[in-house]
Amino acid sequence: MKRIVTGLALASAAALITAAPAQAAAPKNPVVAVKKQLVAGKGVKFSERITAFEGGQRSVFLRRTGTYEFKASGIVASDTTGKFNIKASDLGEDADSEFGKMLTTPERAITVGGKTYLSGSMWDNIMAEGESWYKTPTALHGGITGAYSQPLNFIGEPATLKTLLKGAKSTAGGYTGKITLGELRKVSPWFKGSLLGNRPSSKALKSVISWKLTVDAKGLPTRVVSTVPAAALGSGAPKNSGFSIDTRYSDWGVKVSIKAPSADDVTSELKEGAEMPTDLKEIPLGSIVH
C-alpha cells in the first residue's frame, strides 16, 4: 500500500511539473555586456549576407566578412572584405566600366587612425599606377560595399544600442524593434560615416528600418537581421523592394591588432582624370533579383 501511495505522489508531482508553463528567462542587457568588451587590443569577428528583394523575389546581393578592433570608447579599427554577388553578364554594356569592375571585384577596406585604405574593386583602376592601396582623406568604413552593410551598430556604440533598445520588445533570446533613418543618423556616428558624405532626402529620413537582435547567455550580440527599404538608400526603387542584412558575430574578446598597409604601397593620388565616387550609382536590382 505504501508503495502504491508513493507511486501516486510521484505521479502527481510529475504532472504538476509538466503542467507548469515554462518561464523563458529575459535576455540579458546587451548594453552592459557590450561595454565590458570594449577593451583595447580586443575585438570581434563578423560575417554578413545582404539580400536584395523586390516583390516576392529575393537574391543574395553582397557578402562581407571582417574583424573589428575595440578601445574603451568603441570601434577603433576595422579590416573588412566585401564582394557583390554580381556577374559581368548582369551588367550589359557597363561590364567593362569602372562601375562594372566595382561590382564584380572584391573590395578590401582597412580603417585605422581615422583613415581608410582601400584596394580591389574600382580602386585598382583609379589609383596611381604601381600602388596597391588608396588612402581616403577621412574614414570610409567598409569602403563602397560598406554603404550596403549592417546600418545598426550594436557592437561599438553603446549609446546607439541604448537608443535602439528603447521601445524594443524582448523575445526568446533577444529583441526586436524599429527605428527611422533620421533617428539613426542622429545617434550613430558609424551609420552617418557609411553614407559616403551624402545627406539622405527628407523622404528617405522617414524610412523605417526594422530589426531583430539575438544575444547569447552573456547578453552579447550574436546575430542582427535588419530590413532596410531601398528608398532609405535613395535608389528610387519601388516601395516593395529593399535589403535584408544578416550579420553574425563571433569570437568576442579575440586579440586584434589592425595595422595600416606599408607606406610604400599607399597613395592618395588618383589617375589623371579619375574621380572619387561621391554618390552610389543605382544598381540594377531587376537584373540581380530573379
ABEGO torsion letter per residue (X at the ends): XAAAAAAAAAAAAAAAAAABBBBBBBBBBAAAAAAAABBBGBBBBBBBBBBBBBEABBBBABBBBEBBBBBAAEBABBBBBBBBBBBAAAAEAAAABAAAAAAABBBBBBBBGGBBBBBEEAAAAABBBGBABBBBABBBBGEAAAAABBABBAAABAAAAAAAABGBBBBBGEBBBBBBAAAAAAABAAAAAAAGGBBBBAAAAABBBBBBBBBBAAGBBABBBBBBBAAAAGAGBBAABEBBBBBBBBGBGBBBBBBBBBAAABBABBBBGBBBBABBBBBBAAAABX
